[in-house]
Amino acid sequence: MSTDPDQPDRPDEGDPEQPHEGGLRREGPSGLMDVTHGHRAVPSDEIIEHETSLPQEGELEPDIERIHRLILREPADPQEGREPVPWWLWAIGALALFWGGWYLGYHGGSFGSDVHVAYHRTTEFVEGQAGQQAEEAIANPVEAGQRIYTARCQVCHQANGQGQPGVFPPIVGSEWVTGAPETVVRILLHGMQGPVTVAGQSFNGAMPGWGNILSDAEIAAVATFIRQWETNDAPAVEAALVQQLRSEAQRTTPWTADELRQAEAAGPETTAATSDTTAQQP
């Protein structure tokens, strides 16, 4: 301890030859022990002397660096993810690309306008089916008409032909169906729109025309079927009548109830002029 009142109390610094013996218990400002207090500065020549005096090979090596020198001489471990791609994998990829190009070229429909058709022979198949259905419609119009009605008309007019009140007019008991055959053929060819009264009920909707989809024989078949369905009792419709009305009336808009009554009253010979004038109206 110092006896000089101007000097602060200092712990014993100990023997200079043993720098770690004294002053290791000094309490710092934070309350922790300052273990570096009292250590003397080690000169550089002493450090060099210490390094050169380390044990050589074959001698006892307590130094931690010498213990780990063998580990430091080991090569670094290889890193995953940088291995080269095997040649056989490149070969498989090239063969897959070649096969894919050949498959698209052979089955791609020549990348023409008919690409959405699976094969060119599909067109021939569809045309053959259409011809067969036309022949069936001529041979048995009622059966063919029932099949067409089920596929095209049943969604709106229902399976029983009664339609939906206020939405879709009925087929059974409709004066538009059992009346003049030209009227029902015109409706099937070009459609109908606007207000109309059917079997005492009022409707205001639109029906699409089927002239661009069904042939003359098919239009005649479905007209014959609905004109003779349930309580309906009207003569059959011939395909020749459908062909005549199709060629006379080149319409682009559906018929209205008033137009159909006018065409029915005017007769077939003036139908074409009436239709052309109606189609030009805005």
C-alpha positions, 0 to 999 in steps of 0.5 A: 500500500502507498503511504503518500496521500497524493498517490491512490492506493495500488495493489502490489504489482508483485515480482517483475519476473512473475507478471501474473502473480500480483494485481490480479484481484483489482475491482474495476468500475463495473464491479468486475475483476480487472485481471490485466491490472499489474501485467507488465508489457512483454518486449519484442525480443522476449517474444522472439526468444520464446518462439525460437526456444520452442521444442523442435521435431521429436521433442515434447510440444506443448505449444497449441499451434504446433499441435494443430500444424498437422491439421492445418496442412490437410487439404480443404474438404471438397464442396458439393454442387460443383461436380461436372454433369455426367456425359450420359445425362447430356446424351439423354437430354439431346435424345429427348429433345430430338424425339420431342421435335420428331413427335411434334412434327409428325402429329402436329397437324403441319401447324396449319389452320386445322391444327385443332383437328386431331387428324386430317381423317377426322374431317372425313369422319365428321362429313361421313357422320353428317351424311349418315344423319341426313340419310336417317332424317330422310328415312325416319324423320320422326326418330331423327327429329326426336334425337335432334330435339333432345340434343338441341332443343330440350335444354330450353323447351324441356323433355316434355315439351312444356317449356318454362312458364314466362321464360321458354314457350311450350312446344306441345299445344303451340299454334306456331308449331302446328300452324302453317309449316312455313312458319315453324320452318322459318323459326327453325332456320333463322330463330325468333325474338321479341314478344310473342303469345304461345298457348295463351301465355306471353313470352319475350325472349330470343331463340337462335336459328339452326340454319347454319348447323342443321341440314334441310333434311334435319330441319324437316325432321325436327319440324315433323317430330314437334308437329306430331308430338303428344297432342300436336297433330299436323302434317309432316314437313318435307326437306324440299320446303326447307330448301325453298325457304332457305334459298328465298329468305337470306336473313341475318336477324331472327324473325319477330311475331309480326313478321312471321304473321305477315310472311304467312299471310303474304305467301311464299312468293313474296317472302323473299322481298319481305325478308330482304327489307327486314334484314336492311332495317337497323 
